[in-house]
Amino acid sequence: MNVQGKATVRYMIDDVEAAIGFYTKYLGFTVESEALPAFAAVTRGPLRLLLSGPASSGRRPMPDGRQPAPGGWNRIQLPVADIAAEVERLRTAGLQFRNEILKGVGGSQIVLDDPFGNPIELFQPAE
């Protein structure tokens, strides 16, 4: 597996197969590798996303007992050409957003949750 030139992010998830389905069906990722039921790696352009299920090494407890878990606010950002159309497409599919589209000086954004509560920001740059 050649990962040079790719930014890699790890997300904690609860079901590797469901996560693969979500990221490939709705967000255009492709499967790079999988070791079910523990782990998978999916890619989209220069982004490599590691999906770490409960049985993966990435989910082992820290020395102080804390357990890595899905969720939080750090997120990947995926650029889109038409944010309103993407939001409509994903809402029609039954997916959940944390907010409504926000417009700022750099563009428009909205935060989508994956099935495990990990955030994904959809971003349309300002024209």
C-alpha positions, 0 to 999 in steps of 0.5 A: 500500500503506497500512502505517500502524498496522502493525508491520513486521518483516523476515525473511531467507528462502531461497525466497519462494514457500515462505515465502509458503506456510508463513506463509499455510497454517500461521499465518494470514497473507495476502499483501499484495504479492509480487515473485517471486522476490525479495520478499513482504509478508504480514500478520496483523492489525497485523503486516506481515512482509517476506520477503526472499529472496536477490535482495532489497535487504534481503539485500545485504551490509553494508559490512564484508562481513557477509551478512544470513541467516535464523535467530537468536533475535529473533522475532515472537510470535503469540498463540494461544488453546490452545497445546497444540492449536496445537502438536499441529496444527503437529507433525502437519503436520511442522513443527519446534519448537526446544523444548517448551512452557514455562510462566511467570508471564505464560503459556506459550510455544514457539518454532517455526522457519519453513522457513529457521530464523527463530523464531516464538514461539507464546504463550498468556497466563496465565489 
